[in-house]
Amino acid sequence: MPRDGTGPAPNGDKGDASRRRALIALLVVFVLVGLSLYVGHVLKRSSQTEDCEMQGRTNCEPITTQPN
C-alpha cells in the first residue's frame, strides 16, 4: 500500500471502534443526566408536599384544571 494518503489507513478499524465507544459513552452520560434531573424533580416535589403537610395543611396537592 502506498503511504501517500491515498490508500486506506493501516489500522482503520481502531478509529471506528474508538469513535463508537465515544458515542456510546456520550449516550450513557446523557441518559445519566436525564435520570438525575428526573430524580431531582421528583424529590423536590416530594419535599414540597412533605413541608406542606408538616405545616398542618390539608390541601397540599397542586390544583389541576381542565381546559375549556
Helices and strands as residue ranges (DSSP letters): H 12-54
